[in-house]
Every structure is written in C-alpha cells, then in structure tokens.
Amino acid sequence: MIRIVTDSASDIPWDFAKENKIKVVSLYVMVHDEVLVEDENFNRESYYKLFEDEKAFFNIPKLNLYSFVPKTSQPNPQDFTKAYLELIEEGIKEIIVINVTAGLSGTINSSNLAAKQIMRKNKDVKIHIIDAKSASYPEVLLIRIALKLIKKGYNGEKIAEILREQAIKIKTVILLPTLRYLWKGGRLGTSKFVLGSMLRKKPIVTMTEEGNVITVGSASDVESGLKESLRLSTDDYTKEPKAITIVYGSSLEYANLCSEIIKEKYPKMPIEIAQSGGSVLSHLGPESIGVISDFTDEF
C-alpha cells in the first residue's frame, strides 16, 4: 500500500486530506512573539485581520519599518519523521511526499533528511520526495494525480517519475495588488518600493521550472492585472487548460472578479476557488490572487 504526505503550504483542504488519509506536515507562522502552527485549527480570517491598515502604510514620509511583518518557518526533520513513522506503524512500506518547491522554502530539505534517516533504519521502506515546483494548489493537483495512480496500481517509483513530469505542466501566475509585503519581507529594495508605490504598479509574478519566483509583468489596476495574469498562465500553450484554480487570501471579491474574467474567455472552463493559508501569502500579502492553470495529462 502507498500513502501520501504533503505540507501545509499546499493549502490542501483538511477534509480532503482526512478522506484520503493524507498526512499533512505543518509549517509555522511567527506573529510577533507567538508561533502559530498552520494546522487544521489555524484561523485564516483572524490571521489576515492582523495585517496593518493600508491607509496608514502609504503615508510615505512616515513609513513604519517595524509594523506587522509575518514570518514563516519550515517544518523540522522531526516533524516529517513523526509522519513517516506513523505510516510505517500502520504497515505502509512506500510513501509519496509532495512538497512546496525548494525555491520558496527549505521544507523539502527537512523531508529529505527525515526520509534518508528513516530508510537507513528501515531497509524495506521507500520514500519518494517530489518538488512541486510551486506552492499552494499545484501541490494539491499533483496529489490528485498521485491518488489516481495509486488506485490504478502504479508503484511508488513510477508515480514519483510521473509527478515530476507533470509538475512543470501546471502554470502559476500571481497578481500582487501591493508591493508592501515584498518590501517589508526583504524581497524588494526601499527605492523600488517607493517608486512602485508612487506609480501604483501592481506586479505580476510566476514560477520558473526550477521553482523560483520571477516578475513577468505589472498592471495599473486589479482588473487589468487579473486579465494579464490569466493570459500569462495560458498563452504559452497550444491547448486550453483542463481547469483553472483561483487562490486568494483575504479578498474573495478579487477571486470572484477573476472568476468572471475567466468565464468571459473560457465559458466552459471548470473553475475552482480556494483560500490560501498563512505560510504562502505571508510574504506576498493577503490580497494576492493566484491563477493556476492545469495542463497536466489525463490519468
């Protein structure tokens, strides 16, 4: 029997994880002096309310360098060891692990280290680690593929091979309605932040096949930014995506607007709307909107 392990950066719905007996290893979100565990009890709405007031922030002469900046921490190897051992105690000999990309988090390093230690002591256990080349729902899409392949009787090695091939067929584009979280998280210089804020530019970023974040455009307003995000997530392919997932944080309004934009271009497109947790959007901002186009093969 094969079982699946993932991390909370996947934004996997907890009921879906329970239904399919998927182990979810939590990341940590640090708020001031408090460490929050991103588990099923993590209150997303309360978390997003912690972000500072937009109006006060854009008073440029009084930029507050010390206001609320959430930080995230990856699981340690012991967190993954615990998950693996629990499965081994159930008699599981093969484990598929789908992790947030190494380009965004060291989570996969922890899972790898734990896997090597476990397999060294348990010669009959095989643990296959897959870099999702992204974060959030691309991990869930790969999990869904893995579940189908497990049902069809594929072995773990073949499933891992297929998942690595499919990971680069999921296109993620993210609109950032504000630059402030990139700046406050140390991912954007102050001069670029001030200039971009004055110009009211809203950057658009994507993930490379190596799992790194790069800027691919910008927009003057949210609606045009969402249209450009959709274009960037679909135009590199000769076929339409099988489905599109919209991932949002605090702004369901933006997510619904994005859905309408997708329906205008693709009237019959299956659309899924999902809320992201704290670890993914801590450095992008709660109003960020991700457009995830699924070009994976049918299984």
RAPEHU-V650999 format. One record per pair of residues at least 24 apart in sequence whose C-alpha atoms are under 10 Angstrom apart, sorted by the first residue. I is the first residue (numbers start at 1). J is the second residue. Records with the same first field share a line. If there is no record, write none. Layout:
# RAPEHU-V650999
I=J + J
This chain:
# RAPEHU-V650999
1=91 + 92 + 93 + 94 + 95 + 150 + 151 + 153 + 155 + 156
2=87 + 91 + 92 + 93 + 94 + 95 + 96 + 126 + 127 + 146 + 147 + 150 + 151 + 153 + 154 + 155 + 156
3=84 + 87 + 88 + 92 + 93 + 94 + 95 + 96 + 97 + 127 + 146 + 147 + 150 + 156
4=84 + 87 + 94 + 95 + 96 + 97 + 98 + 127 + 128 + 143 + 146 + 147 + 150
5=80 + 83 + 84 + 87 + 95 + 96 + 97 + 98 + 99 + 111 + 127 + 128 + 129 + 143
6=80 + 83 + 96 + 97 + 98 + 99 + 100 + 108 + 111 + 129 + 130 + 139 + 140 + 143
7=38 + 39 + 74 + 75 + 80 + 97 + 98 + 99 + 100 + 107 + 108 + 111 + 135 + 136 + 139
8=37 + 38 + 39 + 40 + 74 + 75 + 99 + 100 + 135 + 136 + 139 + 276 + 277 + 278 + 279 + 280
9=38 + 74 + 99 + 100 + 101 + 105 + 107 + 134 + 135 + 136 + 137 + 139 + 140 + 276 + 277 + 278 + 279 + 280 + 281
10=98 + 99 + 100 + 132 + 134 + 135 + 136 + 137 + 138 + 139 + 140 + 141 + 143 + 276 + 277 + 279 + 280
11=38 + 135 + 136 + 137 + 138 + 139 + 140 + 247 + 274 + 275 + 276 + 277 + 278 + 279 + 280
12=40 + 136 + 137 + 138 + 139 + 140 + 141 + 143 + 274 + 275 + 276 + 277
13=40 + 137 + 140 + 274 + 275 + 276
14=39 + 40 + 41
15=40
16=140
17=140 + 143
20=143 + 144 + 147
22=83 + 96 + 97 + 143 + 147
23=80 + 83 + 84 + 86 + 87 + 97
24=79 + 80 + 83 + 97 + 98
25=74 + 75 + 76 + 79 + 80 + 81 + 82 + 83 + 99 + 107 + 111
26=73 + 74 + 75 + 76 + 79 + 80 + 107 + 279
27=72 + 73 + 74 + 75 + 76 + 79 + 105 + 107 + 278 + 279 + 280
28=71 + 72 + 73 + 74 + 75 + 278 + 279
29=70 + 71 + 72 + 73 + 74 + 277 + 278 + 279 + 280 + 282
30=69 + 70 + 71 + 72 + 73 + 278 + 279 + 282
31=68 + 69 + 70 + 71 + 72
32=67 + 68 + 69 + 70 + 71
35=71 + 72 + 73
36=72 + 73 + 278
37=72 + 73 + 75 + 278 + 279
38=72 + 277 + 278 + 279
39=277
42=277 + 278
43=277 + 278
44=249 + 250 + 275 + 276 + 277 + 278
45=249 + 250 + 277 + 278
47=250 + 277 + 278 + 282 + 286
48=249 + 250 + 251 + 277 + 278 + 281 + 282 + 285 + 286 + 287
49=250 + 286
51=181 + 282 + 285 + 286
54=178 + 180
57=180
58=180 + 194 + 197 + 198
60=194 + 197 + 198
63=194
64=184
65=183 + 184
66=184
67=184
68=181 + 184
69=181 + 184 + 185 + 282 + 283 + 285
70=181 + 184 + 185 + 278 + 279 + 281 + 282 + 283 + 285
71=185 + 278 + 279 + 282 + 283
72=105 + 278 + 279 + 280 + 281 + 282 + 283
73=105 + 106 + 107 + 279
74=105 + 106 + 107 + 108 + 109 + 110 + 279
75=105 + 106 + 107 + 108 + 109 + 110 + 111
76=106 + 107 + 108 + 109 + 110 + 111 + 113 + 114
77=107 + 108 + 109 + 110 + 111 + 112 + 113 + 114 + 115 + 117
78=110 + 111 + 113 + 114
79=110 + 111 + 114
80=107 + 108 + 110 + 111 + 112 + 113 + 114 + 115 + 118
81=110 + 111 + 112 + 113 + 114 + 115 + 116 + 117 + 118
82=114
83=111 + 114
84=111 + 114 + 115 + 118 + 125 + 127
85=118
88=118 + 122 + 125
91=125
92=124 + 125 + 126
93=122 + 123 + 124 + 125 + 126 + 127 + 156
94=124 + 125 + 126 + 127 + 128 + 155 + 156 + 157
95=125 + 126 + 127 + 128 + 129 + 156 + 157 + 160
96=126 + 127 + 128 + 129 + 130 + 143 + 146 + 156 + 157 + 159 + 160 + 163
97=127 + 128 + 129 + 130 + 131 + 132 + 143 + 160
98=128 + 129 + 130 + 131 + 132 + 133 + 138 + 139 + 140 + 142 + 143 + 146 + 160 + 163 + 164
99=129 + 130 + 131 + 132 + 133 + 134 + 135 + 136 + 139
100=130 + 131 + 132 + 133 + 134 + 135 + 136 + 137 + 138 + 139 + 211 + 280
101=130 + 131 + 132 + 133 + 134 + 135 + 136 + 139 + 207 + 209 + 210 + 211 + 212
102=131 + 132 + 133 + 134 + 135 + 210 + 211 + 212
103=131 + 133 + 134 + 135 + 207 + 208 + 209 + 210 + 211 + 212 + 213
104=133 + 134 + 135 + 207 + 211 + 212 + 213 + 280
105=134 + 135 + 211 + 279 + 280
107=131
108=132
126=156 + 157
127=156 + 157 + 160
128=156 + 157 + 158 + 159 + 160 + 161
129=160 + 164
130=159 + 160 + 161 + 163 + 164 + 167
131=160 + 163 + 164 + 167 + 210 + 211
132=163 + 164 + 166 + 167 + 168 + 170 + 209 + 210 + 211
133=164 + 167 + 168 + 169 + 170 + 171 + 172 + 207 + 208 + 209 + 210 + 211 + 212
134=167 + 168 + 170 + 171 + 172 + 206 + 207 + 208 + 209 + 210 + 211 + 212 + 213
135=172 + 207 + 211 + 279 + 280
136=172 + 247 + 274 + 275 + 276 + 277 + 279 + 280 + 281 + 290 + 292
137=170 + 172 + 245 + 246 + 247 + 274 + 275 + 276 + 290 + 291 + 292
138=166 + 167 + 168 + 169 + 170 + 171 + 172 + 245 + 292 + 293 + 294
139=167 + 170
141=166 + 167 + 170 + 245 + 292 + 294 + 296
142=166 + 167 + 170 + 296
145=296 + 297 + 298 + 299
146=299
148=298 + 299
149=299
152=299
162=297
163=296
165=296 + 297
166=294 + 295 + 296 + 297
167=209 + 294 + 295 + 296
168=207 + 208 + 209 + 210 + 211 + 294 + 295 + 296
169=209 + 237 + 241 + 293 + 294 + 295 + 296 + 297
170=207 + 209 + 233 + 234 + 241 + 244 + 292 + 293 + 294 + 295 + 296
171=206 + 207 + 208 + 209 + 232 + 233 + 234 + 236 + 237 + 241 + 244 + 291 + 292 + 293 + 294 + 295 + 296
172=205 + 206 + 207 + 208 + 229 + 230 + 232 + 233 + 234 + 244 + 245 + 246 + 290 + 291 + 292 + 293 + 294
173=204 + 205 + 206 + 207 + 213 + 214 + 215 + 216 + 226 + 228 + 229 + 230 + 231 + 232 + 233 + 234 + 246 + 289 + 290 + 291 + 292 + 293
174=203 + 204 + 205 + 206 + 207 + 213 + 215 + 216 + 225 + 226 + 229 + 230 + 232 + 233 + 246 + 247 + 248 + 284 + 288 + 289 + 290 + 291 + 292
175=202 + 203 + 204 + 205 + 206 + 217 + 218 + 219 + 222 + 225 + 226 + 227 + 228 + 229 + 230 + 284 + 287 + 288 + 289 + 290 + 291
176=201 + 202 + 203 + 204 + 205 + 218 + 219 + 222 + 225 + 226 + 284 + 285 + 286 + 287 + 288 + 289 + 290
177=201 + 202 + 203 + 204 + 218 + 219 + 220 + 221 + 222 + 225 + 226 + 254 + 284 + 285 + 286 + 287 + 288 + 289
178=202 + 203 + 222 + 284 + 285 + 286 + 287 + 288
179=203 + 284 + 285
180=283 + 284 + 285
181=281 + 282 + 283 + 284 + 285 + 286
182=282 + 283 + 284 + 285
183=283 + 284
184=283 + 284
185=282 + 283 + 284 + 285
186=283
187=283 + 284
201=225
204=228 + 229 + 232 + 288 + 289 + 290
205=229 + 232 + 290
206=232 + 233 + 290 + 291 + 292
222=254 + 257 + 258 + 288 + 289
223=254 + 257 + 258 + 261
224=261
225=258 + 289
226=254 + 255 + 257 + 258 + 259 + 261 + 262 + 289 + 290 + 291
227=257 + 258 + 261 + 262 + 265
229=258 + 289 + 290 + 291 + 292
230=258 + 261 + 262 + 265 + 290 + 291 + 292 + 293
231=262 + 265 + 291
232=291 + 293
233=290 + 291 + 292 + 293 + 294
234=291 + 292 + 293 + 294 + 295
237=295
239=295
240=266 + 269 + 293 + 294 + 295
241=266 + 269 + 270 + 292 + 293 + 294 + 295 + 296
242=269 + 270 + 271 + 293 + 294 + 295 + 296 + 297 + 298
243=268 + 269 + 270 + 271 + 272 + 292 + 293 + 294 + 295 + 296
244=269 + 270 + 271 + 272 + 273 + 291 + 292 + 293 + 294 + 295
245=270 + 271 + 272 + 273 + 274 + 290 + 291 + 292 + 293 + 294
246=271 + 272 + 273 + 274 + 275 + 276 + 289 + 290 + 291 + 292 + 293
247=272 + 273 + 274 + 275 + 276 + 277 + 288 + 289 + 290 + 291 + 292
248=273 + 274 + 275 + 276 + 277 + 281 + 285 + 286 + 287 + 288 + 289 + 290 + 291
249=274 + 275 + 276 + 277 + 278 + 280 + 281 + 282 + 284 + 285 + 286 + 287 + 288 + 289 + 290
250=275 + 276 + 277 + 281 + 285 + 286 + 287 + 288 + 289
251=275 + 286 + 287 + 288 + 289
252=287 + 289
253=287
254=287 + 288 + 289
255=287 + 288 + 289 + 290 + 291
258=289 + 290 + 291
259=291
262=291
